[in-house]
Amino acid sequence: MTVRDLSPTTPDPARRRLLAAAAALPVTGLAGGAWAQGSDKPEKEEVRIGFIPLTDCASVVMAAVLGFDRKYGVRIVPSKEASWAGVRDKLVNGELDMAHVLYGLVYGVHLGTAGPKKDMAVLMALNHNGQAITLSKALADKGAVDGPSLAKLMAANPREYTFAGTFPTGTHAMWMHYWLAAAGVNPLSGAKLITVPPPQMVANMRVGNMDGFCVGEPWNHRAIMDGIGITANTTQDIWKDHPEKVLGTTAEFVRKYPNTTRAVMMAVLEASRWIDASLSNKLKMAETVAQKAYINTSVDAINQRILGRYQNGLGRTWDDPDHMKFFNDGAVNYPYLSDGMWFLTQHKRWGLLKSHPDYLAVARQVNQTALYKQVAGAMGISVPRSDFRTAKFIDGLVWDGKDPAKYADSFKIKA
């Protein structure tokens, strides 16, 4: 695929048409937002976007590598970060303009749940699926290969069992909490939960610092390749087509730089569409993000699971149709209000929120649905009819967003 390297001073006519169409539409996502009319020129032409070394940073990286950013008049500067706490702090203090970031982290910052409080914005979802629960090979050798067998082993051999997530309010912590509870293990009283940055998971398991972890790829597959862990469940087993990382920023940035925000969203959406368009594009993406500047791992740690080719480390192999998706004909990227609300229900379930928030009001503040509809409409990308979607979880419970307080209180195992 050839992408012209266009400078903002010689804009692509297609880019101008898209941005002009978007700029002509009203925005209601941020209260009091004043949106520039007329000029589609991005107010800020260089945009620093933080990312953590994970396969699902790919759409941000490829938007810059393939030149989609310049097509829309901006320059994306991917910034490799060491931890999600670092991403949070740099978003809050303005060192980063945007980030490839955990869905629940954005909500945690918006409500001041895990650190500083600042009004935040979810611009779009970056991917569905593609994380996993890894258990140590030592546990697997004793028969713990999934949730029920782990619970049985823990009951028969009482000791302190340690499991890791990547950030207290983030997706991986919530998947690990939910998975343990679905197996009958209270993650607060029956286990020890720690926070470890994604690239450090495998090294920490190797030296025995944890019994299991939940993280994004390629680190689950890397644990299998290194012979130290097995995949007990994928996160799509927990919730098929679950939201994972988002393109996040502050509400202040969206208000101050509306044209820039739209341009970046268009570039990342185009990269998302490019990745999912073909097998060869996925393999090209794997070769790119495996490089030292990004994930810093071998290509073979990445390129199997992005194609849905899974192995569990115990001899089982399968093709998973619900592997990591970046676009999926536009189904991935819409920032459903119900998705954001679900993370809030889990924050309440596990005591991160002491009382029920106004779930819908918070989701409407954070998730920029009107802005996304502008951008998607200008690019010819379909959007869903509703801001809510229904999902059935690994424990059989159904989430539809209709009564979040009742849902959050309905779990037998909670804080």
C-alpha positions in Angstrom: 0.0 0.0 0.0 1.3 3.4 -0.9 0.5 6.4 1.2 1.5 9.9 0.1 3.6 11.8 2.6 1.5 15.0 2.7 2.4 18.1 4.6 -0.3 20.1 6.4 0.5 23.0 4.1 -0.5 21.0 1.0 -3.6 19.2 2.2 -5.0 16.2 0.5 -8.4 17.3 -1.1 -10.0 14.2 0.5 -8.8 15.2 3.9 -10.1 18.7 3.4 -13.5 17.3 2.4 -13.7 15.0 5.4 -12.6 17.5 7.9 -14.9 20.2 6.5 -17.8 17.8 6.6 -17.0 17.0 10.2 -16.5 20.6 11.2 -19.9 21.6 9.8 -21.7 19.2 12.2 -22.7 20.2 15.7 -20.9 18.6 18.7 -22.8 17.9 21.9 -20.3 15.5 23.6 -18.7 18.1 25.8 -20.8 20.6 27.7 -20.0 24.1 26.6 -17.8 23.0 23.7 -17.1 25.7 21.2 -16.3 24.2 17.9 -14.5 26.0 15.1 -16.5 26.6 12.0 -15.1 27.2 8.5 -11.4 26.3 8.8 -10.6 22.6 9.1 -6.9 23.3 9.8 -5.8 21.4 12.9 -5.0 23.9 15.7 -2.1 21.7 17.0 -0.3 19.9 14.2 2.0 17.7 16.3 0.2 15.3 18.7 2.1 13.3 21.3 0.3 10.0 21.9 1.4 7.7 24.7 1.4 3.9 24.4 2.3 0.9 26.4 4.2 -2.0 24.6 1.2 -4.1 23.8 -0.1 -5.5 20.5 -3.2 -3.3 20.8 -1.2 -0.1 20.4 -1.0 -1.0 16.7 -3.5 1.4 15.3 -1.8 4.4 16.9 1.7 3.3 15.7 0.5 2.4 12.2 -1.3 5.7 11.8 2.1 7.4 12.2 4.2 4.8 10.3 2.0 4.7 7.3 1.5 8.4 7.1 -2.3 8.5 7.7 -1.7 11.2 10.2 -0.1 13.5 7.6 -3.0 12.7 5.3 -5.2 14.5 7.8 -2.8 17.3 8.5 -1.3 16.3 11.8 1.9 14.5 12.9 1.4 11.7 15.5 4.4 11.2 17.7 4.1 7.8 19.5 5.6 8.0 23.0 6.6 4.7 24.6 5.7 4.7 28.3 6.8 2.4 31.1 3.5 2.0 33.1 -0.1 2.9 33.1 0.4 5.1 36.1 2.9 7.0 34.0 0.4 7.4 31.2 -2.2 8.6 33.7 0.1 11.2 35.2 1.3 12.5 31.8 -2.2 12.8 30.5 -3.2 14.8 33.5 -0.2 17.2 33.5 -0.3 17.6 29.7 3.0 15.9 28.8 0.9 13.6 26.6 -1.8 15.0 24.4 -3.6 11.6 24.0 -2.9 8.0 24.8 -3.6 4.4 23.9 -5.0 3.7 27.3 -7.1 1.3 29.5 -10.8 2.0 29.3 -11.2 1.9 33.1 -8.2 4.1 33.7 -9.9 7.0 31.9 -13.0 6.6 34.1 -10.8 6.3 37.2 -9.2 9.6 36.5 -12.5 11.3 35.6 -13.9 10.3 39.1 -10.6 10.6 41.0 -10.8 6.9 41.9 -7.2 6.0 41.4 -5.0 9.1 41.7 -5.6 12.6 40.5 -9.1 13.8 39.3 -9.5 15.5 35.9 -12.3 15.6 33.4 -11.5 13.1 30.7 -12.7 12.0 27.3 -12.9 8.6 25.5 -12.7 9.4 21.8 -13.0 5.9 20.4 -12.4 2.3 21.2 -9.1 0.9 19.7 -9.7 -2.8 19.9 -11.9 -5.6 21.1 -10.8 -8.9 22.7 -7.2 -10.2 22.7 -6.1 -10.3 26.3 -5.8 -13.4 28.5 -5.5 -15.0 31.9 -2.1 -16.7 32.3 -1.4 -19.1 35.1 2.1 -20.2 36.1 3.4 -23.5 34.7 3.9 -24.5 38.4 0.2 -24.2 39.1 -0.7 -26.0 35.8 1.6 -28.9 36.8 -0.6 -29.2 39.9 -3.8 -29.3 37.9 -4.9 -25.6 37.9 -5.6 -25.0 34.2 -8.8 -23.0 34.3 -11.0 -21.1 36.9 -12.7 -24.1 38.5 -9.6 -26.2 38.8 -7.7 -23.2 40.2 -10.4 -22.7 42.8 -10.2 -26.4 43.7 -6.4 -26.3 44.1 -6.6 -23.1 46.2 -9.1 -24.7 48.5 -7.1 -27.9 48.9 -3.8 -26.1 49.4 -4.4 -22.9 51.3 -1.6 -20.3 51.1 -1.4 -16.7 49.8 -2.0 -16.8 46.0 -0.8 -13.8 44.1 -2.3 -12.5 40.9 -1.4 -9.4 38.9 -3.2 -6.8 36.8 -1.8 -3.8 35.2 -3.7 -0.9 36.9 -6.2 -0.8 39.7 -9.2 0.6 37.8 -8.1 -0.8 34.4 -9.4 -3.5 32.2 -7.0 -6.3 33.2 -7.7 -5.8 36.9 -11.4 -6.0 36.2 -11.0 -9.2 34.0 -9.0 -10.9 36.7 -11.4 -9.9 39.4 -14.4 -11.1 37.4 -12.7 -14.3 36.3 -11.7 -15.3 39.8 -15.2 -14.5 41.2 -16.8 -16.5 38.4 -14.8 -19.5 39.7 -15.9 -18.8 43.3 -12.8 -17.1 44.5 -13.2 -13.8 46.2 -10.3 -11.7 44.7 -10.2 -9.4 47.7 -10.3 -11.8 50.6 -9.2 -15.1 48.9 -6.2 -13.8 46.9 -3.5 -11.1 46.8 -3.8 -8.8 43.8 -0.8 -6.7 42.7 -0.1 -4.2 39.9 2.7 -4.9 37.4 3.4 -3.1 34.1 2.6 -5.2 31.1 6.2 -5.7 29.8 7.3 -6.9 33.3 4.7 -9.6 33.7 6.7 -12.5 32.2 9.9 -11.6 34.1 8.0 -11.4 37.4 6.3 -14.8 36.8 9.7 -16.3 35.8 11.1 -15.5 39.3 7.9 -16.6 41.1 6.4 -13.3 42.1 2.9 -14.3 41.0 0.7 -17.3 40.4 -1.2 -15.7 37.5 -1.7 -12.5 35.6 -4.0 -10.8 33.2 -2.4 -8.7 30.5 -2.7 -7.9 26.8 -0.7 -9.7 24.1 2.0 -10.5 23.3 2.9 -11.2 26.9 0.5 -14.2 27.4 1.9 -15.9 24.3 5.4 -14.9 25.4 4.9 -16.8 28.7 4.0 -19.9 26.7 7.0 -19.5 24.4 9.3 -19.1 27.4 7.7 -22.2 29.1 6.7 -20.5 32.3 2.9 -20.0 31.9 -0.3 -21.4 30.3 -3.4 -19.6 29.0 -6.3 -20.5 31.2 -8.8 -18.3 29.4 -8.8 -15.5 26.9 -10.7 -12.4 27.9 -13.1 -13.0 25.0 -14.1 -16.1 26.9 -15.1 -13.7 29.7 -17.0 -11.2 27.5 -17.1 -11.8 23.7 -16.2 -8.6 21.8 -15.4 -6.7 25.0 -13.9 -3.2 24.8 -10.3 -2.9 25.7 -8.0 0.0 25.0 -9.4 3.4 24.0 -8.0 6.6 22.5 -8.2 8.8 25.5 -7.4 12.4 26.3 -8.6 15.2 28.6 -11.9 17.0 28.1 -9.8 20.2 28.0 -7.8 19.0 25.0 -11.0 18.3 23.0 -12.4 21.7 23.8 -9.2 23.5 22.9 -8.2 21.5 19.8 -11.4 20.3 18.2 -10.0 20.1 14.6 -6.8 18.4 15.8 -8.9 15.8 17.8 -11.0 15.0 14.7 -7.9 14.7 12.5 -6.2 12.3 14.9 -9.4 10.2 15.2 -9.6 10.0 11.4 -6.0 8.9 11.1 -6.3 6.2 13.8 -9.6 5.0 12.3 -8.0 4.7 8.9 -5.1 2.7 10.4 -7.6 0.5 12.3 -9.4 -0.2 9.0 -6.1 -0.9 7.2 -5.0 -3.4 9.9 -8.1 -5.5 9.7 -8.3 -5.3 5.8 -6.1 -8.3 5.1 -3.8 -11.0 6.3 -0.8 -9.3 4.8 -1.6 -6.0 6.6 -1.8 -7.8 9.9 1.6 -9.5 9.3 3.1 -6.1 8.3 1.7 -4.6 11.5 3.2 -7.4 13.6 6.6 -6.9 12.0 6.4 -3.1 12.7 5.2 -3.1 16.3 7.6 -5.9 17.3 10.5 -3.5 16.7 12.5 -2.2 19.7 10.9 1.3 19.4 7.5 -0.2 20.1 6.9 -3.6 21.8 10.5 -4.9 21.6 9.8 -8.6 21.2 10.0 -11.3 18.5 7.5 -11.2 15.6 6.4 -14.7 16.3 5.3 -13.6 19.8 2.7 -11.4 18.0 1.8 -12.8 14.7 -0.1 -15.9 15.7 -2.7 -14.6 18.1 -3.6 -11.5 15.9 -4.7 -14.1 13.3 -6.7 -16.0 15.9 -4.2 -18.9 16.1 -4.1 -19.9 19.7 -2.3 -22.5 21.8 -2.7 -22.8 25.6 0.8 -24.2 26.5 -0.6 -27.6 27.3 -0.9 -29.0 23.8 -4.2 -27.6 22.8 -4.5 -25.4 19.7 -7.5 -23.7 18.2 -8.6 -21.0 15.8 -10.5 -18.3 17.7 -12.8 -16.2 15.5 -13.1 -13.7 18.4 -9.4 -12.7 18.4 -8.2 -9.1 18.6 -10.0 -6.8 16.2 -9.1 -3.2 15.5 -12.0 -2.2 13.1 -14.2 -5.2 12.1 -16.2 -3.1 9.6 -16.5 -0.3 12.2 -18.0 -2.5 14.9 -15.0 -2.1 17.2 -14.6 1.7 17.5 -17.9 3.2 18.6 -17.6 4.4 22.3 -20.8 2.7 23.6 -22.1 4.4 26.8 -23.0 0.9 28.2 -19.3 -0.1 27.9 -18.1 2.7 30.0 -20.9 2.2 32.5 -19.9 -1.5 32.9 -16.5 -0.5 34.2 -18.1 1.7 36.7 -20.3 -1.1 37.9 -17.2 -3.2 38.5 -15.5 -0.3 40.3 -18.5 -0.2 42.6 -18.6 -3.9 43.0 -15.0 -4.1 44.2 -15.1 -1.1 46.5 -13.2 1.4 44.3 -16.3 3.5 44.4 -18.0 3.8 47.8 -21.4 4.7 46.4 -23.3 4.4 43.2 -22.4 7.2 40.7 -24.8 8.5 38.2 -23.7 5.9 35.7 -25.3 7.2 32.6 -24.4 10.9 33.3 -20.7 10.0 33.8 -20.7 7.9 30.6 -22.2 10.8 28.7 -19.6 13.2 30.1 -16.7 10.9 29.1 -17.6 9.0 25.9 -17.6 11.4 22.9 -20.4 9.7 21.0 -21.4 12.8 19.0 -17.8 13.6 18.0 -17.3 10.0 16.9 -20.5 10.1 14.8 -19.1 13.2 13.1 -15.9 11.6 12.2 -17.4 8.2 11.2 -20.0 9.9 9.1 -17.4 11.9 7.3 -15.4 8.7 6.6 -18.4 6.6 5.5 -18.1 4.3 8.6 -21.3 2.9 10.0 -22.3 3.6 13.6 -24.8 1.6 15.7 -28.3 2.8 16.3 -28.0 2.6 20.0 -25.5 3.8 22.6 -26.2 0.5 24.5 -25.3 -3.1 23.7 -25.9 -6.4 25.4 -23.3 -9.0 26.5 -23.4 -12.3 28.2 -20.5 -13.1 30.5 -18.6 -16.2 31.4 -20.8 -16.7 34.5 -24.0 -16.5 32.5 -25.0 -13.0 33.7 -26.2 -10.5 31.1 -25.3 -6.8 31.0 -27.4 -4.4 29.0 -26.8 -1.1 30.7 -30.5 -0.6 31.7 -30.1 -0.8 35.5 -26.5 -0.4 36.4 -27.0 0.0 40.2 -29.1 -3.1 40.4 -26.5 -5.0 38.3 -23.6 -3.9 40.4 -25.4 -5.0 43.6 -26.5 -8.3 42.2 -23.2 -10.2 42.4 -22.8 -12.7 45.2 -19.1 -12.1 45.4 -18.2 -8.4 45.9 -16.5 -6.0 48.3 
